[in-house]
Amino acid sequence: MSRSRYLALTAGLFLVACTKGVTTEPKVDLTAAFNRQESVWNSQTITNYTMEQERLCFCAEMKKVRLTVRDGAITEAVYLDTGDLVPPGIRAMYYTVPELFTLMRAQYAANPYIMEVLWDATKGYPAQIQVDPRKEIADDEFVINSSNVVKLTAMR
């Protein structure tokens, strides 16, 4: 992660931490939203597409990538800034849209301290997933941003 992204993520998490004690909101059951949005995604029958994705976390340096998904599996992942192929070990940290739904359900089932999801208004996929699995564990938070999902109409 670049220094500027790390600082931005740290500052954002610091603001969340500083405001956490001010008010509390009841925990919202996200299951209905997951089901509704996954239904929107599935109704479009998109199995071949490209998308951009980045993961922000206190883990390995993650960069924004362009994923190519064919028949529901990632077939290519390239770094947007260089065009280089993403190494297999790092590539495993990126997700197809159905895998994002699976990830969200697994994280939600584990009762995270914080979980927020922003959805793409048209296609229904999770545009941003923010998770802090445990309040008492530092630096386990992560954010996954997904954007620019474009259906592939012909094999390229």
Secondary structure by P-SEA (a helix, b strand, c coil): ccaaaaaaaaaaaaaaaaaccccccccccaaaaaaaaaaaaaaacccccccccccccccccccbbbbbbccccccccccccccccccaaaaaacccaaaaaaaaaaaaaacccbbbbbbccccccccbbbbbcccccccccbbbbbcccccccccc
